[in-house]
């Protein structure tokens, strides 16, 4: 390989597309945006860049209220009473296992 000249590839390499693909892209852009498709695309790029500029930080929201006892205590399901529906489901599961 020979020594590379600065900027030698800049006019040959355009986003890994072939000449045919670039011509097709230009044709579709012209159909979609008209003869001034370059200006339309450039304007859209400028607007996108303007919208993505750094914005000042928003103020922190109000502090969250203190967590209730329900969320700070450990959950111990074995201390809660078993409902009749849960009892029936447990019986059904036992019957399935024993069958």
N, C-alpha and C positions, 0 to 999 in steps of 0.2 A: 504494500500500500504506500502510496506517495504521501507527501506532506499535505495537510489540509490547509486551504487558504481560508482566512476568516470570511464568513458570509457566503462561502461557496454553495452551501446547501440551501440557503434562505430562499432562493427563487425556484428551486426544484422540489422542495419538500413542503407539502401543505396538508398536514393532518393525516398522513398515510392514506391519501386518496389518489386514485388514478386520474389522468387527464379527462377521461370519459366521465368519471363520477363527478368531477368538479364542474364540467360543462352541464351535466344533468342537474346538478344542484343550482347552478346559476339560472338555468332555464326555469326550474320550478319556482325559484325566488322571484324571477321576473313575472311569471304568471300570477303569483300570489300577491305581490306588492306593486306591480307596475314597472314602468321603465326606470323609475328612480328607486329601485329596490335597495341600492347601496345606501342611500340617504335614510331610508326607512329603518334598515337594520342598524345603522350607526346611531340613529336617534334612540332606538330601543335599547341599545347597549349603554348609551349615556344615561338614560332614565334608570336602568337597572343598577348602574354604578352609583347614581345619586341616592337611590333607595337603600343601598347596602352600606352607605357610609356610616361610620361610627356614630351612635346616638348617645346622648348623655344618659347615665344610669338612672333608672327610675327609683324613687324613694322606696325604702323597705316597707312592706305592708305592716299593718298593725300586728303587734305580737299576738300569738295564738293564746287562747285562754288556757289556764292550767288544765292538765289532763284529769279526767274524772277517775274515781277509784276503780271503775270498771277496766280502764286501760292500763293502770299502773299495778294492779294486783295480778298474780299468776292465775291462769285459768285452770281450774281443777274440776273437770267434768264429773268425776266419781262422787263429788260431794253434792251434786244436784240430783233431785228426785227423777226417777225414770218414769216417763209418761206411759200410759196404757198402749199407745201406738208403738213406742219403742220396745215395750215388753213383747208385744205381738210379733214385731219384726225379729227380735232376738229369738223367740220361739221358732219362727219360720226358718231362720238360718240354722238353728240347731237341728231341726227336723231334716233340712236338706243335707247337712253334714252326716247325719246318722243313716240316711237312706242308702 
